[in-house]
Amino acid sequence: MPAYPASPKSRESLEIHIKELLDFGVIRKVGYNEEVERTTPVIVECHNGKYRMVGDFRALNTYTVPDRYPIPKIQTALTQISQAVYISTMDSLKGFHQNVVTPRARKYLTSIVHCGVY
């Protein structure tokens, strides 16, 4: 699967995002001999004029086991925690990068861009 064609501005934004993620240790360059499933990320412009990198991981669903139980309605969840003393939260800014991915699962989260495979 080749990388999507991108405008010079999008390519520059992708390179900035990749460098930032490499510097933070969130991603690493994939070796040529590693067997991985790849997705092609794209750059989207946010309402504030900044850009962010997103990936289409729908194909990943073929490797996952569906949940047995549906996600509860928000009102039900709020009622259940109404008497809680402690409630944990997750930072929504780059929140996905705060979750640890097992070594076995990493091959399914690989992205290919014009400057490499990560």
A tleap script that builds the chain and sets N, CA, C and O, in Angstrom:
source leaprc.protein.ff14SB
mol = sequence {
  NMET PRO ALA TYR PRO ALA SER PRO LYS SER
  ARG GLU SER LEU GLU ILE HIE ILE LYS GLU
  LEU LEU ASP PHE GLY VAL ILE ARG LYS VAL
  GLY TYR ASN GLU GLU VAL GLU ARG THR THR
  PRO VAL ILE VAL GLU CYS HIE ASN GLY LYS
  TYR ARG MET VAL GLY ASP PHE ARG ALA LEU
  ASN THR TYR THR VAL PRO ASP ARG TYR PRO
  ILE PRO LYS ILE GLN THR ALA LEU THR GLN
  ILE SER GLN ALA VAL TYR ILE SER THR MET
  ASP SER LEU LYS GLY PHE HIE GLN ASN VAL
  VAL THR PRO ARG ALA ARG LYS TYR LEU THR
  SER ILE VAL HIE CYS GLY VAL CTYR
}
set mol.1.N position { 0.847 -1.172 0.000 }
set mol.1.CA position { 0.000 0.000 0.000 }
set mol.1.C position { 0.894 1.237 0.000 }
set mol.1.O position { 1.669 1.431 0.937 }
set mol.2.N position { 0.805 2.063 -1.013 }
set mol.2.CA position { 1.609 3.293 -1.047 }
set mol.2.C position { 0.962 4.390 -0.199 }
set mol.2.O position { -0.220 4.323 0.136 }
set mol.3.N position { 1.753 5.385 0.135 }
set mol.3.CA position { 1.230 6.541 0.867 }
set mol.3.C position { 0.307 7.338 -0.047 }
set mol.3.O position { 0.499 7.367 -1.262 }
set mol.4.N position { -0.696 7.985 0.545 }
set mol.4.CA position { -1.576 8.843 -0.239 }
set mol.4.C position { -0.780 10.013 -0.810 }
set mol.4.O position { 0.142 10.506 -0.159 }
set mol.5.N position { -1.123 10.462 -2.011 }
set mol.5.CA position { -0.498 11.689 -2.506 }
set mol.5.C position { -0.929 12.853 -1.610 }
set mol.5.O position { -2.061 12.896 -1.129 }
set mol.6.N position { -0.016 13.784 -1.398 }
set mol.6.CA position { -0.324 14.909 -0.513 }
set mol.6.C position { 0.251 16.193 -1.083 }
set mol.6.O position { 1.268 16.181 -1.778 }
set mol.7.N position { -0.403 17.286 -0.784 }
set mol.7.CA position { 0.096 18.597 -1.200 }
set mol.7.C position { 1.375 18.906 -0.426 }
set mol.7.O position { 1.627 18.300 0.615 }
set mol.8.N position { 2.178 19.834 -0.918 }
set mol.8.CA position { 3.388 20.210 -0.179 }
set mol.8.C position { 3.091 20.641 1.260 }
set mol.8.O position { 3.855 20.321 2.171 }
set mol.9.N position { 1.995 21.359 1.469 }
set mol.9.CA position { 1.629 21.800 2.819 }
set mol.9.C position { 1.286 20.604 3.710 }
set mol.9.O position { 1.688 20.555 4.872 }
set mol.10.N position { 0.545 19.642 3.160 }
set mol.10.CA position { 0.194 18.439 3.917 }
set mol.10.C position { 1.429 17.596 4.210 }
set mol.10.O position { 1.569 17.057 5.308 }
set mol.11.N position { 2.321 17.480 3.235 }
set mol.11.CA position { 3.559 16.721 3.445 }
set mol.11.C position { 4.385 17.342 4.567 }
set mol.11.O position { 4.933 16.640 5.416 }
set mol.12.N position { 4.465 18.674 4.554 }
set mol.12.CA position { 5.219 19.370 5.602 }
set mol.12.C position { 4.588 19.118 6.974 }
set mol.12.O position { 5.295 18.864 7.949 }
set mol.13.N position { 3.253 19.190 7.047 }
set mol.13.CA position { 2.553 18.937 8.310 }
set mol.13.C position { 2.764 17.506 8.775 }
set mol.13.O position { 2.975 17.265 9.964 }
set mol.14.N position { 2.708 16.545 7.840 }
set mol.14.CA position { 2.970 15.147 8.193 }
set mol.14.C position { 4.368 14.987 8.769 }
set mol.14.O position { 4.551 14.308 9.779 }
set mol.15.N position { 5.348 15.604 8.138 }
set mol.15.CA position { 6.727 15.506 8.615 }
set mol.15.C position { 6.873 16.088 10.019 }
set mol.15.O position { 7.588 15.533 10.854 }
set mol.16.N position { 6.198 17.198 10.276 }
set mol.16.CA position { 6.243 17.809 11.612 }
set mol.16.C position { 5.625 16.872 12.646 }
set mol.16.O position { 6.194 16.669 13.718 }
set mol.17.N position { 4.454 16.297 12.325 }
set mol.17.CA position { 3.787 15.370 13.247 }
set mol.17.C position { 4.645 14.133 13.497 }
set mol.17.O position { 4.793 13.696 14.638 }
set mol.18.N position { 5.202 13.577 12.442 }
set mol.18.CA position { 6.041 12.380 12.582 }
set mol.18.C position { 7.242 12.687 13.472 }
set mol.18.O position { 7.558 11.910 14.373 }
set mol.19.N position { 7.910 13.806 13.229 }
set mol.19.CA position { 9.079 14.177 14.035 }
set mol.19.C position { 8.696 14.347 15.500 }
set mol.19.O position { 9.413 13.889 16.389 }
set mol.20.N position { 7.566 15.005 15.750 }
set mol.20.CA position { 7.100 15.207 17.126 }
set mol.20.C position { 6.841 13.868 17.813 }
set mol.20.O position { 7.252 13.665 18.956 }
set mol.21.N position { 6.163 12.957 17.118 }
set mol.21.CA position { 5.857 11.650 17.699 }
set mol.21.C position { 7.124 10.829 17.920 }
set mol.21.O position { 7.227 10.104 18.910 }
set mol.22.N position { 8.089 10.935 17.006 }
set mol.22.CA position { 9.378 10.261 17.191 }
set mol.22.C position { 10.108 10.828 18.404 }
set mol.22.O position { 10.637 10.075 19.222 }
set mol.23.N position { 10.138 12.150 18.520 }
set mol.23.CA position { 10.819 12.804 19.644 }
set mol.23.C position { 10.207 12.422 20.985 }
set mol.23.O position { 10.921 12.283 21.977 }
set mol.24.N position { 8.886 12.253 21.018 }
set mol.24.CA position { 8.200 11.872 22.254 }
set mol.24.C position { 8.293 10.370 22.537 }
set mol.24.O position { 7.896 9.917 23.610 }
set mol.25.N position { 8.811 9.604 21.589 }
set mol.25.CA position { 8.915 8.159 21.777 }
set mol.25.C position { 7.604 7.425 21.587 }
set mol.25.O position { 7.465 6.279 22.015 }
set mol.26.N position { 6.647 8.070 20.953 }
set mol.26.CA position { 5.338 7.463 20.729 }
set mol.26.C position { 5.391 6.478 19.568 }
set mol.26.O position { 4.717 5.448 19.594 }
set mol.27.N position { 6.188 6.791 18.550 }
set mol.27.CA position { 6.332 5.911 17.391 }
set mol.27.C position { 7.811 5.641 17.145 }
set mol.27.O position { 8.686 6.283 17.727 }
set mol.28.N position { 8.062 4.688 16.281 }
set mol.28.CA position { 9.423 4.393 15.839 }
set mol.28.C position { 9.365 4.003 14.373 }
set mol.28.O position { 8.318 3.593 13.872 }
set mol.29.N position { 10.490 4.131 13.689 }
set mol.29.CA position { 10.564 3.737 12.287 }
set mol.29.C position { 10.534 2.212 12.220 }
set mol.29.O position { 11.201 1.542 13.008 }
set mol.30.N position { 9.769 1.669 11.290 }
set mol.30.CA position { 9.621 0.223 11.138 }
set mol.30.C position { 10.697 -0.288 10.193 }
set mol.30.O position { 10.962 0.316 9.154 }
set mol.31.N position { 11.313 -1.403 10.560 }
set mol.31.CA position { 12.329 -2.017 9.708 }
set mol.31.C position { 11.709 -2.679 8.490 }
set mol.31.O position { 10.537 -3.057 8.502 }
set mol.32.N position { 12.505 -2.815 7.439 }
set mol.32.CA position { 12.008 -3.398 6.187 }
set mol.32.C position { 11.619 -4.864 6.332 }
set mol.32.O position { 10.784 -5.355 5.573 }
set mol.33.N position { 12.205 -5.567 7.287 }
set mol.33.CA position { 11.926 -6.994 7.434 }
set mol.33.C position { 10.780 -7.278 8.405 }
set mol.33.O position { 10.471 -8.443 8.655 }
set mol.34.N position { 10.147 -6.249 8.953 }
set mol.34.CA position { 9.059 -6.453 9.903 }
set mol.34.C position { 7.735 -6.634 9.170 }
set mol.34.O position { 7.412 -5.892 8.242 }
set mol.35.N position { 6.983 -7.629 9.606 }
set mol.35.CA position { 5.671 -7.893 9.011 }
set mol.35.C position { 4.629 -7.044 9.739 }
set mol.35.O position { 4.402 -7.219 10.936 }
set mol.36.N position { 4.003 -6.133 9.012 }
set mol.36.CA position { 3.041 -5.220 9.632 }
set mol.36.C position { 1.831 -5.011 8.733 }
set mol.36.O position { 1.903 -5.187 7.516 }
set mol.37.N position { 0.725 -4.634 9.352 }
set mol.37.CA position { -0.459 -4.171 8.633 }
set mol.37.C position { -0.348 -2.653 8.579 }
set mol.37.O position { -0.017 -2.024 9.584 }
set mol.38.N position { -0.615 -2.059 7.431 }
set mol.38.CA position { -0.398 -0.617 7.281 }
set mol.38.C position { -1.691 0.130 7.010 }
set mol.38.O position { -2.604 -0.371 6.355 }
set mol.39.N position { -1.736 1.337 7.532 }
set mol.39.CA position { -2.787 2.279 7.178 }
set mol.39.C position { -2.108 3.536 6.658 }
set mol.39.O position { -0.937 3.783 6.948 }
set mol.40.N position { -2.827 4.309 5.907 }
set mol.40.CA position { -2.269 5.531 5.342 }
set mol.40.C position { -2.913 6.723 6.028 }
set mol.40.O position { -4.099 6.981 5.822 }
set mol.41.N position { -2.157 7.459 6.839 }
set mol.41.CA position { -2.731 8.632 7.495 }
set mol.41.C position { -2.869 9.808 6.532 }
set mol.41.O position { -2.199 9.877 5.502 }
set mol.42.N position { -3.738 10.710 6.891 }
set mol.42.CA position { -3.913 11.944 6.129 }
set mol.42.C position { -3.868 13.111 7.105 }
set mol.42.O position { -4.039 12.937 8.312 }
set mol.43.N position { -3.639 14.285 6.572 }
set mol.43.CA position { -3.643 15.506 7.372 }
set mol.43.C position { -4.980 16.202 7.168 }
set mol.43.O position { -5.414 16.405 6.034 }
set mol.44.N position { -5.627 16.564 8.260 }
set mol.44.CA position { -6.879 17.315 8.179 }
set mol.44.C position { -6.691 18.661 8.873 }
set mol.44.O position { -5.968 18.774 9.863 }
set mol.45.N position { -7.355 19.671 8.332 }
set mol.45.CA position { -7.272 20.997 8.930 }
set mol.45.C position { -8.368 21.140 9.982 }
set mol.45.O position { -9.540 20.874 9.713 }
set mol.46.N position { -7.979 21.555 11.165 }
set mol.46.CA position { -8.929 21.766 12.256 }
set mol.46.C position { -9.590 23.136 12.121 }
set mol.46.O position { -9.156 23.973 11.331 }
set mol.47.N position { -10.634 23.347 12.897 }
set mol.47.CA position { -11.364 24.618 12.848 }
set mol.47.C position { -10.499 25.816 13.233 }
set mol.47.O position { -10.801 26.948 12.856 }
set mol.48.N position { -9.415 25.568 13.990 }
set mol.48.CA position { -8.542 26.665 14.420 }
set mol.48.C position { -7.406 26.945 13.436 }
set mol.48.O position { -6.529 27.765 13.707 }
set mol.49.N position { -7.431 26.257 12.294 }
set mol.49.CA position { -6.405 26.474 11.273 }
set mol.49.C position { -5.183 25.592 11.418 }
set mol.49.O position { -4.326 25.569 10.535 }
set mol.50.N position { -5.091 24.856 12.532 }
set mol.50.CA position { -3.972 23.932 12.720 }
set mol.50.C position { -4.297 22.616 12.017 }
set mol.50.O position { -5.442 22.354 11.650 }
set mol.51.N position { -3.273 21.806 11.841 }
set mol.51.CA position { -3.447 20.523 11.169 }
set mol.51.C position { -3.191 19.388 12.146 }
set mol.51.O position { -2.433 19.528 13.106 }
set mol.52.N position { -3.845 18.252 11.880 }
set mol.52.CA position { -3.568 17.065 12.676 }
set mol.52.C position { -3.572 15.847 11.774 }
set mol.52.O position { -4.210 15.831 10.721 }
set mol.53.N position { -2.851 14.832 12.206 }
set mol.53.CA position { -2.730 13.603 11.441 }
set mol.53.C position { -3.778 12.614 11.945 }
set mol.53.O position { -3.910 12.400 13.150 }
set mol.54.N position { -4.515 12.018 11.021 }
set mol.54.CA position { -5.511 11.014 11.379 }
set mol.54.C position { -5.308 9.782 10.505 }
set mol.54.O position { -4.826 9.878 9.376 }
set mol.55.N position { -5.680 8.632 11.042 }
set mol.55.CA position { -5.559 7.385 10.293 }
set mol.55.C position { -6.894 6.675 10.219 }
set mol.55.O position { -7.710 6.787 11.134 }
set mol.56.N position { -7.122 5.951 9.147 }
set mol.56.CA position { -8.345 5.176 8.967 }
set mol.56.C position { -8.027 3.736 9.340 }
set mol.56.O position { -7.457 2.993 8.540 }
set mol.57.N position { -8.391 3.347 10.541 }
set mol.57.CA position { -8.073 2.016 11.044 }
set mol.57.C position { -9.275 1.078 11.003 }
set mol.57.O position { -9.330 0.119 11.772 }
set mol.58.N position { -10.241 1.337 10.119 }
set mol.58.CA position { -11.415 0.460 10.053 }
set mol.58.C position { -11.048 -0.976 9.712 }
set mol.58.O position { -11.707 -1.909 10.169 }
set mol.59.N position { -10.001 -1.163 8.912 }
set mol.59.CA position { -9.585 -2.525 8.559 }
set mol.59.C position { -9.131 -3.298 9.794 }
set mol.59.O position { -9.139 -4.529 9.793 }
set mol.60.N position { -8.741 -2.593 10.832 }
set mol.60.CA position { -8.311 -3.219 12.079 }
set mol.60.C position { -9.440 -4.021 12.722 }
set mol.60.O position { -9.185 -4.954 13.484 }
set mol.61.N position { -10.676 -3.665 12.419 }
set mol.61.CA position { -11.822 -4.370 12.994 }
set mol.61.C position { -11.832 -5.852 12.637 }
set mol.61.O position { -12.417 -6.652 13.367 }
set mol.62.N position { -11.197 -6.234 11.529 }
set mol.62.CA position { -11.164 -7.651 11.158 }
set mol.62.C position { -10.315 -8.466 12.127 }
set mol.62.O position { -10.430 -9.691 12.162 }
set mol.63.N position { -9.470 -7.813 12.910 }
set mol.63.CA position { -8.598 -8.506 13.862 }
set mol.63.C position { -9.099 -8.419 15.300 }
set mol.63.O position { -8.500 -9.014 16.195 }
set mol.64.N position { -10.174 -7.697 15.533 }
set mol.64.CA position { -10.642 -7.489 16.900 }
set mol.64.C position { -11.836 -8.376 17.220 }
set mol.64.O position { -12.568 -8.817 16.334 }
set mol.65.N position { -12.009 -8.621 18.505 }
set mol.65.CA position { -13.151 -9.381 18.988 }
set mol.65.C position { -14.207 -8.369 19.424 }
set mol.65.O position { -13.916 -7.485 20.230 }
set mol.66.N position { -15.430 -8.485 18.903 }
set mol.66.CA position { -16.468 -7.519 19.286 }
set mol.66.C position { -16.768 -7.586 20.785 }
set mol.66.O position { -16.651 -8.642 21.407 }
set mol.67.N position { -17.155 -6.443 21.353 }
set mol.67.CA position { -17.567 -6.413 22.755 }
set mol.67.C position { -18.844 -7.214 22.923 }
set mol.67.O position { -19.714 -7.215 22.051 }
set mol.68.N position { -18.944 -7.895 24.055 }
set mol.68.CA position { -20.161 -8.654 24.327 }
set mol.68.C position { -21.307 -7.752 24.752 }
set mol.68.O position { -22.479 -8.063 24.544 }
set mol.69.N position { -20.940 -6.626 25.354 }
set mol.69.CA position { -21.956 -5.760 25.920 }
set mol.69.C position { -21.910 -4.397 25.232 }
set mol.69.O position { -20.829 -3.896 24.921 }
set mol.70.N position { -23.065 -3.802 24.994 }
set mol.70.CA position { -23.068 -2.475 24.362 }
set mol.70.C position { -22.570 -1.407 25.337 }
set mol.70.O position { -22.617 -1.597 26.553 }
set mol.71.N position { -22.099 -0.302 24.804 }
set mol.71.CA position { -21.693 0.827 25.632 }
set mol.71.C position { -22.954 1.417 26.258 }
set mol.71.O position { -23.948 1.612 25.560 }
set mol.72.N position { -22.933 1.708 27.570 }
set mol.72.CA position { -24.147 2.250 28.198 }
set mol.72.C position { -24.455 3.664 27.709 }
set mol.72.O position { -23.572 4.388 27.250 }
set mol.73.N position { -25.702 4.028 27.816 }
set mol.73.CA position { -26.101 5.397 27.481 }
set mol.73.C position { -25.437 6.344 28.471 }
set mol.73.O position { -25.219 5.982 29.628 }
set mol.74.N position { -25.117 7.549 28.026 }
set mol.74.CA position { -24.400 8.511 28.867 }
set mol.74.C position { -25.173 8.815 30.150 }
set mol.74.O position { -24.563 8.947 31.211 }
set mol.75.N position { -26.493 8.928 30.076 }
set mol.75.CA position { -27.291 9.224 31.273 }
set mol.75.C position { -27.182 8.090 32.289 }
set mol.75.O position { -27.111 8.345 33.491 }
set mol.76.N position { -27.169 6.850 31.823 }
set mol.76.CA position { -27.008 5.707 32.714 }
set mol.76.C position { -25.648 5.751 33.397 }
set mol.76.O position { -25.546 5.524 34.602 }
set mol.77.N position { -24.610 6.042 32.631 }
set mol.77.CA position { -23.258 6.111 33.192 }
set mol.77.C position { -23.150 7.230 34.225 }
set mol.77.O position { -22.550 7.035 35.283 }
set mol.78.N position { -23.718 8.389 33.936 }
set mol.78.CA position { -23.667 9.511 34.878 }
set mol.78.C position { -24.424 9.194 36.164 }
set mol.78.O position { -23.991 9.575 37.251 }
set mol.79.N position { -25.542 8.505 36.044 }
set mol.79.CA position { -26.302 8.106 37.230 }
set mol.79.C position { -25.484 7.147 38.083 }
set mol.79.O position { -25.494 7.249 39.310 }
set mol.80.N position { -24.778 6.218 37.449 }
set mol.80.CA position { -23.990 5.235 38.184 }
set mol.80.C position { -22.822 5.865 38.938 }
set mol.80.O position { -22.423 5.354 39.985 }
set mol.81.N position { -22.270 6.958 38.431 }
set mol.81.CA position { -21.120 7.569 39.106 }
set mol.81.C position { -21.504 8.778 39.955 }
set mol.81.O position { -20.627 9.460 40.486 }
set mol.82.N position { -22.794 9.053 40.089 }
set mol.82.CA position { -23.227 10.267 40.789 }
set mol.82.C position { -22.786 10.300 42.250 }
set mol.82.O position { -22.595 11.386 42.798 }
set mol.83.N position { -22.620 9.167 42.889 }
set mol.83.CA position { -22.198 9.115 44.291 }
set mol.83.C position { -20.708 8.800 44.444 }
set mol.83.O position { -20.231 8.596 45.560 }
set mol.84.N position { -19.985 8.762 43.349 }
set mol.84.CA position { -18.562 8.400 43.408 }
set mol.84.C position { -17.743 9.478 44.115 }
set mol.84.O position { -18.036 10.669 44.011 }
set mol.85.N position { -16.716 9.038 44.831 }
set mol.85.CA position { -15.801 9.958 45.492 }
set mol.85.C position { -14.692 10.358 44.529 }
set mol.85.O position { -14.289 11.521 44.486 }
set mol.86.N position { -14.202 9.398 43.762 }
set mol.86.CA position { -13.131 9.645 42.801 }
set mol.86.C position { -13.603 9.271 41.401 }
set mol.86.O position { -14.268 8.253 41.206 }
set mol.87.N position { -13.255 10.093 40.452 }
set mol.87.CA position { -13.557 9.812 39.052 }
set mol.87.C position { -12.280 10.070 38.269 }
set mol.87.O position { -11.696 11.149 38.376 }
set mol.88.N position { -11.842 9.100 37.486 }
set mol.88.CA position { -10.613 9.293 36.708 }
set mol.88.C position { -10.959 9.911 35.356 }
set mol.88.O position { -12.067 9.761 34.842 }
set mol.89.N position { -9.988 10.598 34.810 }
set mol.89.CA position { -10.167 11.210 33.498 }
set mol.89.C position { -8.952 10.915 32.640 }
set mol.89.O position { -7.908 10.499 33.142 }
set mol.90.N position { -9.096 11.134 31.343 }
set mol.90.CA position { -7.977 10.975 30.423 }
set mol.90.C position { -7.837 12.264 29.637 }
set mol.90.O position { -8.824 12.824 29.161 }
set mol.91.N position { -6.625 12.722 29.506 }
set mol.91.CA position { -6.354 13.947 28.766 }
set mol.91.C position { -6.806 13.761 27.324 }
set mol.91.O position { -6.370 12.823 26.655 }
set mol.92.N position { -7.667 14.636 26.842 }
set mol.92.CA position { -8.136 14.493 25.469 }
set mol.92.C position { -7.148 15.056 24.454 }
set mol.92.O position { -7.309 14.836 23.253 }
set mol.93.N position { -6.133 15.774 24.914 }
set mol.93.CA position { -5.098 16.276 24.021 }
set mol.93.C position { -4.079 15.169 23.823 }
set mol.93.O position { -3.325 14.847 24.742 }
set mol.94.N position { -4.049 14.588 22.640 }
set mol.94.CA position { -3.158 13.476 22.332 }
set mol.94.C position { -3.389 12.292 23.292 }
set mol.94.O position { -2.462 11.563 23.645 }
set mol.95.N position { -4.631 12.133 23.691 }
set mol.95.CA position { -4.981 11.096 24.658 }
set mol.95.C position { -4.655 9.688 24.210 }
set mol.95.O position { -4.301 8.849 25.039 }
set mol.96.N position { -4.765 9.402 22.907 }
set mol.96.CA position { -4.473 8.059 22.433 }
set mol.96.C position { -3.012 7.700 22.654 }
set mol.96.O position { -2.681 6.524 22.805 }
set mol.97.N position { -2.138 8.692 22.673 }
set mol.97.CA position { -0.715 8.425 22.848 }
set mol.97.C position { -0.362 8.098 24.290 }
set mol.97.O position { 0.784 7.758 24.584 }
set mol.98.N position { -1.327 8.195 25.191 }
set mol.98.CA position { -1.082 7.892 26.592 }
set mol.98.C position { -1.417 6.439 26.917 }
set mol.98.O position { -1.185 5.994 28.041 }
set mol.99.N position { -1.948 5.707 25.972 }
set mol.99.CA position { -2.276 4.301 26.176 }
set mol.99.C position { -1.139 3.431 25.673 }
set mol.99.O position { -0.636 3.629 24.567 }
set mol.100.N position { -0.737 2.467 26.488 }
set mol.100.CA position { 0.342 1.566 26.103 }
set mol.100.C position { -0.220 0.488 25.179 }
set mol.100.O position { -1.269 -0.093 25.458 }
set mol.101.N position { 0.478 0.230 24.090 }
set mol.101.CA position { 0.084 -0.803 23.134 }
set mol.101.C position { 1.032 -1.982 23.321 }
set mol.101.O position { 2.250 -1.802 23.354 }
set mol.102.N position { 0.485 -3.174 23.443 }
set mol.102.CA position { 1.332 -4.348 23.641 }
set mol.102.C position { 2.204 -4.579 22.412 }
set mol.102.O position { 1.807 -4.235 21.299 }
set mol.103.N position { 3.384 -5.158 22.601 }
set mol.103.CA position { 4.255 -5.434 21.450 }
set mol.103.C position { 3.557 -6.263 20.372 }
set mol.103.O position { 3.788 -6.050 19.181 }
set mol.104.N position { 2.710 -7.202 20.778 }
set mol.104.CA position { 2.004 -8.052 19.820 }
set mol.104.C position { 1.026 -7.261 18.956 }
set mol.104.O position { 0.795 -7.617 17.801 }
set mol.105.N position { 0.447 -6.186 19.507 }
set mol.105.CA position { -0.560 -5.400 18.785 }
set mol.105.C position { 0.042 -4.295 17.930 }
set mol.105.O position { -0.650 -3.742 17.075 }
set mol.106.N position { 1.299 -3.962 18.133 }
set mol.106.CA position { 1.905 -2.822 17.437 }
set mol.106.C position { 1.912 -2.982 15.924 }
set mol.106.O position { 1.820 -1.994 15.196 }
set mol.107.N position { 2.019 -4.213 15.448 }
set mol.107.CA position { 2.088 -4.407 13.996 }
set mol.107.C position { 0.796 -3.992 13.288 }
set mol.107.O position { 0.795 -3.758 12.079 }
set mol.108.N position { -0.299 -3.902 14.042 }
set mol.108.CA position { -1.580 -3.519 13.449 }
set mol.108.C position { -1.784 -2.004 13.415 }
set mol.108.O position { -2.747 -1.528 12.814 }
set mol.109.N position { -0.904 -1.251 14.041 }
set mol.109.CA position { -1.066 0.204 14.148 }
set mol.109.C position { -0.004 0.955 13.365 }
set mol.109.O position { 0.390 2.057 13.746 }
set mol.110.N position { 0.452 0.375 12.290 }
set mol.110.CA position { 1.531 0.953 11.492 }
set mol.110.C position { 0.974 1.898 10.431 }
set mol.110.O position { -0.049 1.623 9.804 }
set mol.111.N position { 1.668 3.012 10.247 }
set mol.111.CA position { 1.265 4.005 9.247 }
set mol.111.C position { 2.363 4.173 8.217 }
set mol.111.O position { 3.547 4.183 8.555 }
set mol.112.N position { 1.968 4.305 6.954 }
set mol.112.CA position { 2.932 4.561 5.889 }
set mol.112.C position { 2.694 5.973 5.365 }
set mol.112.O position { 1.572 6.349 5.025 }
set mol.113.N position { 3.771 6.741 5.309 }
set mol.113.CA position { 3.721 8.106 4.784 }
set mol.113.C position { 4.854 8.265 3.778 }
set mol.113.O position { 5.675 7.362 3.617 }
set mol.114.N position { 4.899 9.396 3.109 }
set mol.114.CA position { 5.898 9.610 2.055 }
set mol.114.C position { 7.332 9.523 2.575 }
set mol.114.O position { 8.254 9.290 1.794 }
set mol.115.N position { 7.534 9.706 3.875 }
set mol.115.CA position { 8.896 9.706 4.423 }
set mol.115.C position { 9.227 8.441 5.207 }
set mol.115.O position { 10.247 8.400 5.894 }
set mol.116.N position { 8.384 7.404 5.122 }
set mol.116.CA position { 8.713 6.146 5.774 }
set mol.116.C position { 7.511 5.423 6.347 }
set mol.116.O position { 6.362 5.829 6.169 }
set mol.117.N position { 7.815 4.331 7.045 }
set mol.117.CA position { 6.792 3.512 7.704 }
set mol.117.C position { 7.061 3.587 9.202 }
set mol.117.O position { 8.186 3.359 9.647 }
set mol.118.N position { 6.025 3.908 9.981 }
set mol.118.CA position { 6.180 4.117 11.425 }
set mol.118.C position { 5.144 3.330 12.194 }
set mol.118.O position { 5.118 3.381 13.424 }
savepdb mol mol.pdb
quit
